[in-house]
Every structure is written in C-alpha cells, then in structure tokens.
Amino acid sequence: MIKELTYKETEKFIPLLEKNPSLNLFFLNNIKLLKFGTDYKVFHTPGLLMMDSKFLNIVLFKYDEYDKYEVASFIEEKKPISINGPKEALSPLEGILQGKWDISYPPMMSVTREDFTKCVYRSDNLSFLLTYEDFLETAELYSKDEAFSSGFETVEKKENWAMNMEEEMEYPHAACGYRIKRRLIGAAYLAAATKESAMVVGVLVDKDWRGGGIGTQIAQEITDIALNDHLIKRLCLFPSGEEAKHIYSKLGYKEVGEYAFFKNKSIVTN
C-alpha cells in the first residue's frame, strides 16, 4: 500500500540513501534544495521511496523488492513528465511501462577531491560564466547542438534559462566557458549542487573546435572549481560516450553504476 510520508518519516531513510550518494544524488539533494510539501512530496511502499516533485518528475529509491504493478499504477495516475533513479529501482517497471516511455540507462561516473587528477594545463581562454549575457551566449551554443538543444528551441526559452542561471550562481553553483577571440566555443556548469555533491552538466565544445583537447580542459576546470574552490565533496556526471568516459577517467572519475531515465512519450513539453 502506497503511503505519503511526513518529513520526519522521510528522514529515517536518509542513511539508506547515503549508502550510495552518487546514484541517489538527485533524491538526497532535492531534500536539501527543495521545500518539503510544497516543492516535493515523498511516497512509500514496502521496498521503495518515490519523490514526486513540482517539476512533474518522480525520483525512485529502491531498498528492497516492491510491488511493481502497484507502483506502475501510481505513476500512470500521477502522469509525470519523467521518472528517474538508479537502474535497479526502475528496471522492474520496464516491462509494464514499455511502449509509453522512452527508456535509457546511461552510466554514471563520480569523483571526489582525493581522486581528482589534473591532466592538462589550464588555458587562459577559460573563464567563469557569471552574467545574464554569459548565459544567453551559452544557451545559444547549446541550441546549435542536437544533443543539447532540448529546452533552447526559442528565444524566450534561452532568455528564461539565462535568467535562472544568473540567479543561481551563488555558492555552490558554478559555470565556466572557453572563449577564442571573445567567442564562446565551449561550456560546462554545475546543477543540483549542495556542499555534499553536485552534477557536472552541459560539457560541450562547438563541433568546429572538437578534437583539440578543449573538452578535457573544460571538464578539468569545472571539476577543479567545484572540488577545490567550492569544496564540494563529490561530483557526478553522465558521459556522452566512450571518448568522454576516457577523458573523465583521466581526471579521476570512476563508473559507479547505471542510472535510469524514463521519459513519458504522451506528454509534450513546451
């Protein structure tokens, strides 16, 4: 039977979540970053926690076997845009939800300050991204890449993203870019950031400048800023492919398991 938890009831599960702080980063950090009851609610059925957020997203945490039919029914009733969590939490639902959801299981990598290794020089072309203008330029960069363009399709979406990014740049958020003759040709930033952990996202180099090590410099810079300037304890990311895995491995990132993203095909986001 699925039951909505109070904050105190949710707190009791934190030690279990912290046994794998990388794969449970979104669940743990949402507890710290969002307002309980307003921004998110937590539901429980034996073996599983479900965090239902205001972003129409449900994050799962599995600590034992659970009733997959009951959970699938609950999810379909909630009609979220997406579901995510460690692969072991979502994979039991795949056979039931298949056909209605786009399903992917990307590998996750993680690094701590102790494991981080600088493998390339720091270029003078690197700099912080701090202002609305910086982020508007970053949004334009992302909009031109097929893998990153979702959410940047219109001028309004780019402007809203740039505005939100500027507002979020207080500690422990951070973003950096790589410029050649003042033109931004690469970027990366932190998301879901707390003092304990953060996601490195948006690592991108303009296609005309790839293959020269700029991506490695950007990845190293944002990692260095997060771990050694902001003193965040742990960083996680999703490598885009084998070449990216190799780059991150040189910096000290290690694979920690597979994560799951189920995207609702029936819901079109604007």
Backbone as CSV, one residue per row, in Angstrom:
resi,resn,N_x,N_y,N_z,CA_x,CA_y,CA_z,C_x,C_y,C_z
1,MET,0.847,-1.201,0.000,0.000,0.000,0.000,0.878,1.245,0.000
2,ILE,0.588,2.177,-0.886,1.392,3.392,-1.005,0.897,4.446,-0.016
3,LYS,1.843,5.015,0.721,1.526,5.985,1.769,2.385,7.226,1.595
4,GLU,1.792,8.412,1.781,2.552,9.653,1.765,3.260,9.825,3.109
5,LEU,4.564,10.145,3.065,5.357,10.277,4.281,5.439,11.713,4.768
6,THR,5.617,11.879,6.070,5.965,13.179,6.638,7.467,13.386,6.471
7,TYR,7.927,14.607,6.765,9.360,14.869,6.642,10.152,13.985,7.611
8,LYS,9.663,13.847,8.843,10.374,13.019,9.826,10.438,11.565,9.381
9,GLU,9.370,11.077,8.774,9.372,9.704,8.271,10.359,9.556,7.117
10,THR,10.444,10.590,6.265,11.394,10.575,5.153,12.824,10.569,5.660
11,GLU,13.099,11.357,6.696,14.456,11.455,7.256,15.022,10.099,7.677
12,LYS,14.161,9.216,8.101,14.618,7.903,8.573,15.304,7.097,7.469
13,PHE,14.991,7.441,6.202,15.570,6.696,5.078,16.894,7.297,4.585
14,ILE,17.274,8.467,5.089,18.485,9.129,4.606,19.739,8.258,4.764
15,PRO,19.935,7.569,5.908,21.114,6.683,5.998,21.156,5.619,4.900
16,LEU,20.004,5.100,4.488,19.966,4.135,3.391,20.335,4.797,2.072
17,LEU,19.813,6.000,1.840,20.127,6.740,0.618,21.618,7.053,0.546
18,GLU,22.213,7.363,1.689,23.617,7.767,1.728,24.588,6.612,1.542
19,LYS,24.086,5.386,1.503,24.970,4.250,1.224,25.474,4.286,-0.208
20,ASN,24.717,4.946,-1.090,25.173,5.173,-2.459,24.859,6.623,-2.829
21,PRO,25.679,7.580,-2.339,25.371,9.002,-2.532,25.467,9.477,-3.970
22,SER,26.174,8.722,-4.821,26.261,9.118,-6.228,24.960,8.809,-6.957
23,LEU,24.570,7.537,-6.976,23.366,7.143,-7.700,22.093,7.723,-7.076
24,ASN,22.153,8.097,-5.803,20.986,8.705,-5.149,21.127,10.223,-4.994
25,LEU,22.025,10.819,-5.785,22.301,12.252,-5.664,21.041,13.103,-5.803
26,PHE,20.214,12.830,-6.816,19.048,13.681,-7.045,18.067,13.611,-5.882
27,PHE,17.865,12.415,-5.334,16.956,12.258,-4.207,17.498,13.014,-2.993
28,LEU,18.759,12.788,-2.658,19.372,13.421,-1.491,19.422,14.937,-1.624
29,ASN,19.822,15.428,-2.800,19.990,16.867,-2.966,18.657,17.588,-3.057
30,ASN,17.638,16.941,-3.617,16.322,17.566,-3.630,15.794,17.783,-2.219
31,ILE,16.090,16.849,-1.319,15.677,17.010,0.082,16.279,18.280,0.665
32,LYS,17.536,18.585,0.273,18.232,19.754,0.812,17.887,21.042,0.076
33,LEU,17.589,20.941,-1.217,17.412,22.133,-2.042,15.955,22.575,-2.186
34,LEU,15.025,21.635,-2.061,13.616,21.952,-2.283,12.842,21.970,-0.966
35,LYS,11.671,22.576,-0.991,10.838,22.704,0.204,9.874,21.526,0.295
36,PHE,9.975,20.804,1.391,9.132,19.631,1.590,7.651,20.033,1.655
37,GLY,6.812,19.270,0.960,5.375,19.520,0.992,4.899,20.517,-0.033
38,THR,5.787,21.467,-0.396,5.451,22.470,-1.409,6.108,22.134,-2.739
39,ASP,7.420,21.910,-2.695,8.166,21.578,-3.911,8.169,20.079,-4.212
40,TYR,8.029,19.270,-3.191,8.014,17.826,-3.409,7.304,17.111,-2.268
41,LYS,6.834,15.909,-2.567,6.259,15.007,-1.574,6.939,13.655,-1.724
42,VAL,6.949,12.890,-0.654,7.581,11.570,-0.696,6.532,10.507,-0.366
43,PHE,6.487,9.481,-1.205,5.559,8.366,-1.020,6.349,7.087,-0.799
44,HIS,5.744,6.183,-0.029,6.442,4.945,0.337,5.536,3.738,0.120
45,THR,6.117,2.700,-0.429,5.531,1.375,-0.431,6.656,0.432,-0.034
46,PRO,6.372,-0.665,0.645,7.475,-1.529,1.096,8.493,-1.812,-0.007
47,GLY,9.745,-1.419,0.251,10.838,-1.625,-0.694,11.182,-0.437,-1.550
48,LEU,10.356,0.642,-1.523,10.565,1.739,-2.474,10.110,3.081,-1.907
49,LEU,10.920,4.133,-2.194,10.524,5.525,-1.965,10.317,6.196,-3.309
50,MET,9.334,7.095,-3.380,9.062,7.853,-4.601,8.948,9.330,-4.251
51,MET,9.849,10.134,-4.808,9.819,11.581,-4.605,9.102,12.214,-5.791
52,ASP,7.953,12.815,-5.534,7.134,13.451,-6.561,7.337,14.954,-6.467
53,SER,8.005,15.554,-7.477,8.380,16.961,-7.387,7.468,17.869,-8.195
54,LYS,7.565,19.156,-7.928,6.775,20.164,-8.636,7.163,20.254,-10.112
55,PHE,8.295,19.646,-10.473,8.760,19.669,-11.859,8.146,18.528,-12.689
56,LEU,7.114,17.861,-12.124,6.458,16.732,-12.786,7.452,15.608,-13.064
57,ASN,8.298,15.399,-12.079,9.336,14.389,-12.165,9.271,13.527,-10.917
58,ILE,9.402,12.209,-11.070,9.397,11.302,-9.924,10.753,10.609,-9.842
59,VAL,11.391,10.704,-8.669,12.686,10.063,-8.428,12.446,8.851,-7.530
60,LEU,12.994,7.705,-7.920,12.789,6.464,-7.173,14.045,6.049,-6.409
61,PHE,13.818,5.427,-5.259,14.899,4.802,-4.489,14.406,3.447,-4.014
62,LYS,15.091,2.401,-4.434,14.720,1.027,-4.079,15.667,0.493,-3.008
63,TYR,15.091,-0.024,-1.917,15.918,-0.649,-0.892,15.572,-2.129,-0.694
64,ASP,14.502,-2.583,-1.401,14.114,-3.991,-1.329,13.148,-4.265,-2.495
65,GLU,12.681,-5.489,-2.622,11.710,-5.802,-3.661,10.417,-5.045,-3.391
66,TYR,9.736,-4.623,-4.472,8.487,-3.880,-4.305,7.441,-4.370,-5.300
67,ASP,6.190,-3.977,-5.076,5.080,-4.366,-5.941,5.097,-3.493,-7.192
68,LYS,5.652,-4.008,-8.281,5.848,-3.204,-9.484,4.526,-2.813,-10.142
69,TYR,3.494,-3.622,-9.999,2.204,-3.283,-10.600,1.538,-2.128,-9.847
70,GLU,1.646,-2.156,-8.537,1.117,-1.062,-7.715,1.843,0.242,-8.048
71,VAL,3.157,0.173,-8.173,3.955,1.368,-8.442,3.677,1.897,-9.848
72,ALA,3.574,1.006,-10.826,3.274,1.425,-12.196,1.920,2.125,-12.265
73,SER,0.943,1.617,-11.536,-0.383,2.231,-11.500,-0.319,3.622,-10.878
74,PHE,0.464,3.755,-9.802,0.635,5.050,-9.135,1.268,6.061,-10.086
75,ILE,2.299,5.635,-10.808,3.000,6.523,-11.737,2.078,6.956,-12.870
76,GLU,1.328,6.038,-13.425,0.429,6.377,-14.525,-0.666,7.347,-14.067
77,GLU,-1.076,7.227,-12.818,-2.079,8.143,-12.269,-1.501,9.545,-12.085
78,LYS,-0.231,9.629,-11.678,0.427,10.922,-11.455,0.766,11.631,-12.767
79,LYS,0.950,10.872,-13.855,1.288,11.417,-15.172,2.507,12.351,-15.141
80,PRO,3.646,11.881,-14.632,4.855,12.721,-14.635,5.441,12.844,-16.035
81,ILE,6.246,13.875,-16.234,6.984,14.015,-17.494,8.058,12.941,-17.575
82,SER,8.670,12.648,-16.417,9.747,11.657,-16.410,9.851,10.980,-15.056
83,ILE,10.520,9.830,-15.064,10.872,9.101,-13.847,12.366,8.838,-13.931
84,ASN,13.059,8.926,-12.820,14.480,8.584,-12.847,14.908,8.010,-11.509
85,GLY,16.089,7.433,-11.513,16.651,6.822,-10.327,17.652,5.754,-10.724
86,PRO,18.318,5.119,-9.773,19.239,4.035,-10.106,18.539,2.966,-10.940
87,LYS,19.270,2.339,-11.843,18.672,1.354,-12.740,17.906,0.280,-11.979
88,GLU,18.446,-0.177,-10.859,17.792,-1.247,-10.108,16.423,-0.831,-9.593
89,ALA,16.201,0.480,-9.442,14.913,0.962,-8.958,13.856,0.978,-10.052
90,LEU,14.259,1.270,-11.296,13.300,1.428,-12.379,13.166,0.205,-13.280
91,SER,14.191,-0.607,-13.364,14.161,-1.719,-14.307,12.989,-2.684,-14.088
92,PRO,12.496,-2.923,-12.838,11.328,-3.794,-12.686,10.080,-3.266,-13.389
93,LEU,10.040,-1.941,-13.657,8.864,-1.327,-14.276,8.913,-1.356,-15.802
94,GLU,10.068,-1.691,-16.355,10.258,-1.547,-17.797,9.241,-2.358,-18.603
95,GLY,9.011,-3.607,-18.219,8.091,-4.444,-18.965,6.651,-3.954,-18.921
96,ILE,6.285,-3.272,-17.827,4.914,-2.782,-17.670,4.725,-1.460,-18.406
97,LEU,5.710,-0.584,-18.299,5.588,0.761,-18.870,6.089,0.844,-20.312
98,GLN,6.685,-0.218,-20.805,7.291,-0.209,-22.140,6.260,0.184,-23.202
99,GLY,6.694,0.992,-24.147,5.825,1.466,-25.207,5.289,2.854,-24.947
100,LYS,5.127,3.199,-23.673,4.609,4.516,-23.308,5.733,5.477,-22.910
101,TRP,6.940,4.924,-22.764,8.057,5.718,-22.247,9.305,5.489,-23.085
102,ASP,10.079,6.561,-23.260,11.431,6.427,-23.801,12.340,6.058,-22.645
103,ILE,13.058,4.944,-22.773,13.834,4.411,-21.658,15.315,4.396,-21.996
104,SER,16.123,4.890,-21.061,17.576,4.843,-21.240,18.244,4.563,-19.903
105,TYR,19.412,3.899,-19.980,20.182,3.557,-18.788,21.629,4.036,-18.962
106,PRO,21.882,5.329,-18.882,23.259,5.808,-19.057,24.130,5.478,-17.854
107,PRO,25.419,5.251,-18.083,26.338,5.043,-16.959,26.569,6.365,-16.227
108,MET,26.780,6.275,-14.937,27.125,7.454,-14.145,28.566,7.327,-13.680
109,MET,29.293,8.457,-13.686,30.656,8.490,-13.170,30.727,9.494,-12.022
110,SER,31.680,9.271,-11.121,31.790,10.113,-9.932,33.248,10.324,-9.573
111,VAL,33.533,11.463,-8.928,34.894,11.750,-8.463,34.832,12.519,-7.141
112,THR,35.803,12.278,-6.285,35.971,13.044,-5.050,37.274,13.834,-5.136
113,ARG,37.475,14.727,-4.181,38.684,15.549,-4.187,39.939,14.685,-4.121
114,GLU,39.869,13.601,-3.377,41.041,12.729,-3.212,41.426,12.045,-4.523
115,ASP,40.457,11.778,-5.378,40.720,11.043,-6.618,40.979,11.944,-7.823
116,PHE,40.663,13.232,-7.693,40.790,14.151,-8.823,42.251,14.366,-9.219
117,THR,42.521,14.260,-10.519,43.873,14.449,-11.050,43.833,15.435,-12.209
118,LYS,44.658,16.481,-12.143,44.756,17.417,-13.260,45.667,16.807,-14.321
119,CYS,45.160,16.699,-15.537,45.934,16.013,-16.582,46.324,16.927,-17.742
120,VAL,45.823,18.177,-17.758,46.186,19.124,-18.816,46.461,20.498,-18.195
121,TYR,47.119,21.355,-18.948,47.399,22.697,-18.450,46.115,23.510,-18.421
122,ARG,46.118,24.578,-17.626,44.958,25.466,-17.568,45.136,26.576,-18.593
123,SER,44.231,26.664,-19.560,44.319,27.659,-20.624,43.810,29.019,-20.153
124,ASP,44.433,30.081,-20.631,43.961,31.431,-20.351,42.622,31.719,-21.035
125,ASN,42.220,30.827,-21.942,40.932,31.007,-22.618,39.745,30.607,-21.742
126,LEU,40.015,29.980,-20.608,38.962,29.592,-19.685,38.585,30.748,-18.776
127,SER,37.299,30.861,-18.460,36.849,31.909,-17.541,35.516,31.509,-16.935
128,PHE,35.145,32.168,-15.829,33.841,31.941,-15.215,32.745,32.490,-16.111
129,LEU,31.591,31.850,-16.080,30.377,32.395,-16.668,29.523,32.893,-15.505
130,LEU,29.211,34.183,-15.500,28.576,34.777,-14.326,27.340,35.613,-14.635
131,THR,27.302,36.240,-15.792,26.272,37.234,-16.073,25.168,36.669,-16.973
132,TYR,24.083,37.398,-17.033,22.970,37.042,-17.923,23.459,36.939,-19.360
133,GLU,24.314,37.863,-19.775,24.849,37.848,-21.145,25.680,36.595,-21.390
134,ASP,26.472,36.192,-20.377,27.257,34.958,-20.493,26.345,33.760,-20.753
135,PHE,25.277,33.683,-19.990,24.409,32.510,-20.084,23.521,32.541,-21.328
136,LEU,23.196,33.720,-21.789,22.451,33.807,-23.043,23.320,33.289,-24.192
137,GLU,24.613,33.627,-24.141,25.558,33.130,-25.145,25.720,31.610,-25.017
138,THR,25.715,31.109,-23.766,25.812,29.665,-23.537,24.581,28.950,-24.079
139,ALA,23.410,29.537,-23.853,22.164,28.952,-24.359,22.186,28.865,-25.881
140,GLU,22.752,29.876,-26.515,22.854,29.873,-27.980,23.784,28.748,-28.437
141,LEU,24.874,28.544,-27.704,25.809,27.456,-28.010,25.104,26.106,-27.911
142,TYR,24.348,25.897,-26.835,23.642,24.634,-26.636,22.565,24.416,-27.701
143,SER,21.901,25.486,-28.097,20.789,25.362,-29.045,21.239,24.843,-30.408
144,LYS,22.515,24.989,-30.729,23.032,24.579,-32.035,23.499,23.129,-32.057
145,ASP,23.463,22.451,-30.887,23.907,21.067,-30.815,22.706,20.161,-30.580
146,GLU,22.552,19.156,-31.432,21.370,18.296,-31.367,21.209,17.629,-30.007
147,ALA,22.299,17.220,-29.395,22.229,16.510,-28.124,21.862,17.423,-26.958
148,PHE,22.031,18.734,-27.120,21.808,19.688,-26.036,20.643,20.640,-26.300
149,SER,20.057,20.591,-27.485,19.146,21.659,-27.915,17.785,21.653,-27.229
150,SER,17.389,20.528,-26.610,16.101,20.472,-25.938,16.034,21.504,-24.808
151,GLY,15.026,22.362,-24.873,14.884,23.418,-23.874,15.440,24.744,-24.316
152,PHE,16.055,24.774,-25.495,16.642,26.019,-26.009,16.105,26.344,-27.411
153,GLU,14.885,25.888,-27.717,14.371,25.992,-29.072,13.934,27.400,-29.461
154,THR,13.573,28.222,-28.477,13.074,29.568,-28.781,13.884,30.623,-28.040
155,VAL,13.759,31.855,-28.497,14.436,32.975,-27.836,13.960,33.092,-26.391
156,GLU,12.667,32.911,-26.168,12.118,33.009,-24.814,12.711,31.963,-23.881
157,LYS,12.854,30.716,-24.362,13.434,29.659,-23.536,14.895,29.953,-23.208
158,LYS,15.631,30.465,-24.176,17.031,30.822,-23.932,17.133,31.930,-22.900
159,GLU,16.287,32.932,-23.026,16.321,34.061,-22.098,15.928,33.628,-20.686
160,ASN,14.907,32.775,-20.573,14.486,32.294,-19.252,15.577,31.461,-18.605
161,TRP,16.240,30.606,-19.399,17.327,29.793,-18.856,18.474,30.676,-18.392
162,ALA,18.832,31.663,-19.189,19.929,32.579,-18.835,19.603,33.337,-17.547
163,MET,18.349,33.765,-17.404,17.936,34.490,-16.206,18.031,33.604,-14.969
164,ASN,17.552,32.363,-15.104,17.604,31.431,-13.978,19.038,31.088,-13.595
165,MET,19.887,30.907,-14.584,21.287,30.579,-14.304,21.984,31.706,-13.582
166,GLU,21.740,32.935,-13.998,22.364,34.081,-13.326,21.930,34.136,-11.864
167,GLU,20.663,33.858,-11.604,20.148,33.910,-10.235,20.727,32.802,-9.367
168,GLU,21.112,31.665,-9.980,21.587,30.510,-9.222,23.098,30.472,-9.030
169,MET,23.799,31.503,-9.429,25.254,31.446,-9.382,25.857,31.656,-8.003
170,GLU,25.010,31.833,-6.984,25.556,31.897,-5.636,26.064,30.515,-5.240
171,TYR,27.055,30.478,-4.325,27.632,29.222,-3.850,26.527,28.228,-3.522
172,PRO,26.700,26.936,-3.884,27.882,26.363,-4.514,27.733,26.155,-6.018
173,HIS,26.951,26.966,-6.686,26.812,26.841,-8.141,28.046,27.417,-8.841
174,ALA,28.269,26.974,-10.059,29.406,27.476,-10.833,29.228,27.110,-12.292
175,ALA,29.849,27.908,-13.155,29.853,27.624,-14.589,31.131,28.193,-15.175
176,CYS,31.652,27.538,-16.209,32.851,28.055,-16.861,32.715,27.903,-18.371
177,GLY,33.458,28.739,-19.084,33.414,28.716,-20.530,34.796,28.833,-21.140
178,TYR,34.901,28.509,-22.409,36.158,28.595,-23.155,35.906,29.509,-24.343
179,ARG,36.692,30.599,-24.439,36.496,31.585,-25.497,37.731,31.674,-26.388
180,ILE,37.477,31.842,-27.660,38.523,32.135,-28.627,38.130,33.422,-29.333
181,LYS,38.975,34.434,-29.177,38.678,35.768,-29.721,37.292,36.237,-29.274
182,ARG,37.034,36.079,-27.972,35.804,36.508,-27.307,34.575,35.676,-27.645
183,ARG,34.706,34.738,-28.556,33.571,33.896,-28.919,33.537,32.669,-28.012
184,LEU,32.393,32.398,-27.400,32.238,31.233,-26.541,32.101,29.980,-27.409
185,ILE,33.058,29.052,-27.254,33.005,27.839,-28.075,32.912,26.574,-27.225
186,GLY,32.822,26.739,-25.889,32.670,25.583,-25.003,32.195,26.016,-23.635
187,ALA,31.509,25.120,-22.924,30.975,25.479,-21.612,30.686,24.235,-20.782
188,ALA,30.499,24.447,-19.483,30.059,23.416,-18.543,29.562,24.120,-17.291
189,TYR,28.676,23.464,-16.550,28.199,24.079,-15.307,27.758,23.003,-14.318
190,LEU,27.511,23.427,-13.080,27.042,22.527,-12.033,25.533,22.641,-11.886
191,ALA,24.899,21.523,-11.542,23.458,21.517,-11.273,23.205,20.666,-10.031
192,ALA,22.023,20.847,-9.442,21.634,20.103,-8.237,22.752,20.140,-7.202
193,ALA,23.332,21.328,-7.015,24.549,21.451,-6.206,24.262,21.736,-4.742
194,THR,24.880,20.946,-3.865,24.923,21.206,-2.436,26.384,21.097,-2.003
195,LYS,26.651,21.324,-0.727,28.024,21.193,-0.242,28.498,19.738,-0.291
196,GLU,27.559,18.813,-0.306,27.911,17.394,-0.333,28.210,16.899,-1.741
197,SER,27.405,17.327,-2.720,27.561,16.778,-4.069,26.911,17.677,-5.106
198,ALA,27.273,17.429,-6.370,26.706,18.190,-7.489,26.855,17.391,-8.764
199,MET,26.033,17.744,-9.758,26.146,17.154,-11.089,26.916,18.107,-11.996
200,VAL,27.860,17.578,-12.757,28.515,18.336,-13.822,27.696,18.111,-15.083
201,VAL,27.179,19.165,-15.659,26.320,19.028,-16.840,26.726,20.047,-17.909
202,GLY,26.203,19.841,-19.106,26.408,20.805,-20.182,27.825,20.913,-20.687
203,VAL,28.640,19.850,-20.523,30.014,19.904,-21.044,29.936,19.781,-22.568
204,LEU,30.206,20.880,-23.245,30.049,20.910,-24.702,31.107,21.786,-25.345
205,VAL,31.609,21.334,-26.491,32.514,22.131,-27.325,31.882,22.244,-28.702
206,ASP,31.876,23.429,-29.259,31.372,23.652,-30.615,31.999,22.640,-31.567
207,LYS,31.191,22.063,-32.451,31.662,20.978,-33.322,32.861,21.374,-34.179
208,ASP,33.010,22.665,-34.488,34.139,23.114,-35.306,35.455,23.141,-34.539
209,TRP,35.380,22.972,-33.209,36.593,23.064,-32.385,36.890,21.780,-31.616
210,ARG,36.234,20.692,-31.969,36.442,19.440,-31.253,37.709,18.731,-31.719
211,GLY,38.237,17.895,-30.812,39.407,17.095,-31.145,40.725,17.716,-30.746
212,GLY,40.692,18.895,-30.152,41.931,19.561,-29.763,42.164,19.622,-28.268
213,GLY,41.381,18.898,-27.496,41.586,18.850,-26.048,40.844,19.914,-25.267
214,ILE,40.030,20.719,-25.931,39.301,21.789,-25.237,38.286,21.195,-24.264
215,GLY,37.627,20.114,-24.660,36.662,19.470,-23.783,37.299,18.993,-22.491
216,THR,38.498,18.455,-22.582,39.217,17.999,-21.387,39.526,19.174,-20.473
217,GLN,39.939,20.301,-21.059,40.245,21.485,-20.259,39.004,22.005,-19.536
218,ILE,37.873,22.022,-20.237,36.630,22.497,-19.616,36.200,21.567,-18.489
219,ALA,36.242,20.250,-18.744,35.853,19.272,-17.723,36.765,19.378,-16.505
220,GLN,38.052,19.548,-16.739,39.001,19.689,-15.631,38.732,20.967,-14.846
221,GLU,38.431,22.059,-15.553,38.217,23.345,-14.891,36.984,23.320,-13.995
222,ILE,35.854,22.819,-14.505,34.636,22.816,-13.693,34.783,21.861,-12.507
223,THR,35.535,20.761,-12.707,35.794,19.830,-11.611,36.661,20.477,-10.548
224,ASP,37.696,21.183,-10.973,38.608,21.868,-10.060,37.875,22.941,-9.253
225,ILE,37.052,23.722,-9.933,36.279,24.779,-9.269,35.376,24.177,-8.190
226,ALA,34.681,23.109,-8.558,33.719,22.509,-7.638,34.401,21.869,-6.423
227,LEU,35.441,21.080,-6.676,36.077,20.326,-5.595,37.019,21.172,-4.750
228,ASN,37.803,22.037,-5.396,38.856,22.744,-4.672,38.525,24.189,-4.321
229,ASP,37.650,24.837,-5.073,37.219,26.199,-4.725,35.967,26.164,-3.854
230,HIS,34.955,25.427,-4.301,33.709,25.351,-3.543,33.732,24.277,-2.467
231,LEU,34.735,23.404,-2.506,34.902,22.330,-1.528,33.698,21.392,-1.472
232,ILE,33.072,21.177,-2.618,32.026,20.172,-2.725,32.700,18.802,-2.642
233,LYS,32.105,17.885,-1.923,32.775,16.615,-1.633,32.772,15.627,-2.792
234,ARG,31.719,15.669,-3.631,31.579,14.646,-4.654,30.907,15.235,-5.892
235,LEU,31.419,14.880,-7.075,30.799,15.287,-8.333,30.372,14.050,-9.107
236,CYS,29.250,14.167,-9.820,28.774,13.082,-10.665,28.454,13.632,-12.052
237,LEU,28.472,12.755,-13.034,28.114,13.163,-14.392,27.735,11.939,-15.211
238,PHE,27.125,12.209,-16.382,26.786,11.169,-17.336,27.633,11.372,-18.587
239,PRO,28.621,10.512,-18.827,29.461,10.665,-20.030,28.649,10.434,-21.294
240,SER,28.958,11.186,-22.337,28.185,11.105,-23.575,28.585,9.928,-24.467
241,GLY,29.703,9.274,-24.156,30.162,8.153,-24.970,31.495,7.648,-24.475
242,GLU,32.079,6.720,-25.215,33.331,6.104,-24.786,34.481,7.107,-24.736
243,GLU,34.518,8.035,-25.701,35.586,9.040,-25.700,35.477,9.925,-24.464
244,ALA,34.245,10.306,-24.115,34.036,11.125,-22.919,34.426,10.344,-21.667
245,LYS,34.076,9.060,-21.613,34.462,8.226,-20.473,35.979,8.244,-20.283
246,HIS,36.698,8.146,-21.386,38.165,8.134,-21.327,38.689,9.452,-20.764
247,ILE,38.107,10.568,-21.218,38.526,11.887,-20.731,38.290,11.998,-19.233
248,TYR,37.097,11.626,-18.788,36.770,11.756,-17.368,37.592,10.804,-16.512
249,SER,37.893,9.635,-17.055,38.723,8.680,-16.310,40.101,9.264,-16.023
250,LYS,40.653,9.989,-17.002,41.965,10.618,-16.801,41.926,11.639,-15.669
251,LEU,40.757,12.230,-15.445,40.606,13.226,-14.376,40.323,12.586,-13.020
252,GLY,40.108,11.276,-13.007,39.869,10.574,-11.744,38.443,10.093,-11.544
253,TYR,37.565,10.374,-12.506,36.187,9.894,-12.397,36.144,8.377,-12.552
254,LYS,35.253,7.741,-11.793,35.077,6.291,-11.861,33.596,5.971,-12.095
255,GLU,33.344,4.890,-12.825,31.957,4.470,-13.038,31.379,3.916,-11.733
256,VAL,30.149,4.351,-11.413,29.523,3.928,-10.162,28.249,3.119,-10.400
257,GLY,27.860,2.941,-11.652,26.658,2.171,-11.944,25.835,2.825,-13.030
258,GLU,24.703,2.194,-13.348,23.818,2.745,-14.368,22.652,3.490,-13.724
259,TYR,22.284,4.601,-14.350,21.138,5.385,-13.910,20.028,5.181,-14.929
260,ALA,18.800,5.436,-14.535,17.668,5.214,-15.434,16.876,6.490,-15.645
261,PHE,16.510,6.743,-16.895,15.611,7.835,-17.252,14.465,7.260,-18.078
262,PHE,13.252,7.429,-17.595,12.053,7.063,-18.346,11.335,8.361,-18.674
263,LYS,11.193,8.681,-19.964,10.535,9.910,-20.380,9.174,9.577,-20.972
264,ASN,8.141,10.252,-20.484,6.765,9.996,-20.899,6.528,10.454,-22.333
265,LYS,6.236,9.519,-23.235,6.023,9.852,-24.634,4.739,10.631,-24.874
266,SER,3.779,10.483,-23.969,2.460,11.081,-24.175,2.391,12.538,-23.755
267,ILE,3.458,13.036,-23.109,3.468,14.420,-22.641,4.465,15.215,-23.452
268,VAL,3.991,16.269,-24.101,4.846,17.144,-24.894,5.126,18.405,-24.093
269,THR,6.407,18.679,-23.831,6.761,19.865,-23.060,7.006,21.032,-23.994
270,ASN,6.602,22.215,-23.553,6.786,23.434,-24.359,8.028,24.184,-23.914
